Amino acid sequence: MAPFLLLKLVHVLAAILAVGSNLTYVAWLRTSDPAHVAFAVRGVRRLDRTVANPAYAVLLVTGVLMVWTGAFSFSEHWIQAAIVLYALTALLGIVVFAPAIRRQLAEADADPTSAAYRAAARRSTALGWVTIAVVLTIVFLMVVKPF
C-alpha cells in the first residue's frame, strides 16, 4: 500500500472516531435522571480524553504527513481554512469546553437538580454544538475541497 493511502486511511478512521465521539456527547449529556447525571458527565470527559482528543492529534499528524507526501499543498485555501478551524476547535476545547465540563461535573456532584447545574449543562451543551458545527465544517472542507 502506498504511504499516502495508508495515511489517508488512518486519517479517515481518526476522523470517524473523533467526530463520532463528539456526536455522542449530546446523548450522554441529555440524561435527566439525577442518579446518572454525574456518571454521564464523567463518561463524556473520559471519552474526550481517551478517544476524541487522541484521534484529533492523529488527524493533525496524518494531515500534515499527507501534505508532505506531495499530494496536497499548504497553499490550498481549503487546507488553510481547515487548519484555522482546527486551531480554533483545539483552543475552544482547552480554554472553554474543558472548564465548562469540569464545572458541570462539580455541579452534578453537588446537586444535579439545582439551577447551577442546569446553567452549567446549558453552557456545556451550547459549547458542544458550536464544536460540532466547526468540526463538521472541517469535514466539509476536507471532502468537498471547495476552494
C-alpha positions as CSV (number, residue, x, y, z in Angstrom):
1,M,0.0,0.0,0.0
2,A,1.3,3.4,-0.9
3,P,2.3,5.6,2.1
4,F,-0.3,8.3,1.1
5,L,-3.1,5.7,1.0
6,L,-2.2,4.4,4.4
7,L,-2.1,7.9,5.9
8,K,-5.4,8.7,4.3
9,L,-6.9,5.5,5.8
10,V,-5.6,6.3,9.3
11,H,-6.8,10.0,8.8
12,V,-10.3,8.9,7.9
13,L,-10.5,6.4,10.7
14,A,-9.3,9.0,13.2
15,A,-11.9,11.5,11.9
16,I,-14.7,8.9,12.3
17,L,-13.5,8.3,15.9
18,A,-13.1,12.0,16.8
19,V,-16.3,13.3,15.2
20,G,-18.3,10.2,16.2
21,S,-17.2,10.6,19.8
22,N,-18.2,14.3,19.8
23,L,-21.6,13.5,18.4
24,T,-22.3,11.0,21.2
25,Y,-21.8,13.7,23.9
26,V,-25.3,15.0,23.1
27,A,-26.8,11.7,24.0
28,W,-24.6,11.3,27.1
29,L,-25.5,14.8,28.4
30,R,-29.2,14.6,27.8
31,T,-29.8,12.3,30.7
32,S,-32.3,13.8,33.1
33,D,-32.1,11.2,35.8
34,P,-30.3,12.8,38.7
35,A,-28.8,9.5,39.7
36,H,-27.0,9.2,36.4
37,V,-26.0,12.8,35.6
38,A,-22.5,12.7,37.2
39,F,-21.8,9.4,35.5
40,A,-22.8,10.8,32.1
41,V,-20.6,13.9,32.5
42,R,-17.7,11.7,33.7
43,G,-18.3,9.5,30.6
44,V,-18.0,12.5,28.3
45,R,-14.8,13.6,30.0
46,R,-13.3,10.1,29.7
47,L,-14.4,9.7,26.1
48,D,-13.0,13.1,25.3
49,R,-9.6,12.3,26.9
50,T,-9.2,8.8,25.8
51,V,-10.8,8.7,22.3
52,A,-11.6,12.1,20.8
53,N,-8.5,14.1,21.8
54,P,-6.0,11.4,20.7
55,A,-8.0,11.0,17.5
56,Y,-7.8,14.7,16.8
57,A,-4.0,14.5,17.4
58,V,-3.7,11.7,14.9
59,L,-5.7,13.8,12.4
60,L,-3.2,16.6,12.7
61,V,-0.2,14.4,12.3
62,T,-1.6,12.4,9.4
63,G,-3.0,15.5,7.7
64,V,0.5,17.2,7.8
65,L,2.1,14.0,6.6
66,M,-0.3,13.7,3.7
67,V,0.6,17.2,2.6
68,W,4.3,16.4,3.0
69,T,3.9,13.4,0.6
70,G,3.2,16.0,-2.1
71,A,-0.5,15.0,-2.6
72,F,-1.6,18.5,-1.4
73,S,-0.1,21.8,-0.6
74,F,-0.4,24.1,2.4
75,S,-1.1,26.9,0.0
76,E,-4.5,25.4,-0.9
77,H,-7.2,27.6,0.7
78,W,-9.4,24.7,1.9
79,I,-6.4,23.3,3.9
80,Q,-5.6,26.7,5.3
81,A,-9.3,27.2,6.3
82,A,-9.3,23.7,7.9
83,I,-6.1,24.4,9.8
84,V,-7.5,27.7,11.2
85,L,-10.8,25.9,12.2
86,Y,-8.8,23.0,13.7
87,A,-6.8,25.5,15.8
88,L,-10.0,27.3,16.8
89,T,-11.5,24.0,17.9
90,A,-8.5,23.0,19.9
91,L,-8.4,26.4,21.6
92,L,-12.1,26.2,22.3
93,G,-11.8,22.7,23.7
94,I,-8.9,23.6,26.0
95,V,-9.9,27.1,27.1
96,V,-13.7,26.9,27.2
97,F,-15.2,23.4,26.8
98,A,-12.9,21.5,29.3
99,P,-13.5,24.1,32.1
100,A,-17.3,24.0,31.3
101,I,-17.4,20.2,31.7
102,R,-15.4,20.4,34.9
103,R,-17.9,23.0,36.2
104,Q,-20.8,20.8,35.0
105,L,-19.3,17.8,36.8
106,A,-18.8,19.8,40.0
107,E,-22.4,21.0,39.9
108,A,-23.6,17.4,39.2
109,D,-21.7,16.1,42.2
110,A,-23.1,18.9,44.4
111,D,-26.8,18.7,43.2
112,P,-27.8,17.6,39.7
113,T,-31.3,19.1,40.2
114,S,-30.0,22.6,41.0
115,A,-30.3,25.7,38.9
116,A,-26.5,26.0,38.9
117,Y,-26.2,22.5,37.4
118,R,-28.8,23.4,34.7
119,A,-26.9,26.6,33.9
120,A,-23.6,24.6,33.6
121,A,-25.3,22.0,31.5
122,R,-26.7,24.6,29.1
123,R,-23.3,26.1,28.7
124,S,-21.6,22.8,28.0
125,T,-24.3,21.8,25.6
126,A,-24.1,25.1,23.7
127,L,-20.3,24.8,23.5
128,G,-20.7,21.2,22.3
129,W,-23.0,22.3,19.5
130,V,-20.5,25.0,18.5
131,T,-17.7,22.5,18.5
132,I,-19.7,20.0,16.4
133,A,-20.6,22.8,13.9
134,V,-16.9,23.7,13.5
135,V,-15.8,20.1,13.2
136,L,-18.4,19.4,10.6
137,T,-17.3,22.4,8.6
138,I,-13.8,21.0,8.7
139,V,-15.2,17.6,7.4
140,F,-17.0,19.6,4.6
141,L,-13.7,21.3,3.6
142,M,-11.8,18.0,3.6
143,V,-14.3,16.2,1.5
144,V,-15.6,18.9,-0.9
145,K,-12.4,21.0,-1.2
146,P,-14.5,24.0,-2.3
147,F,-11.7,26.5,-2.9
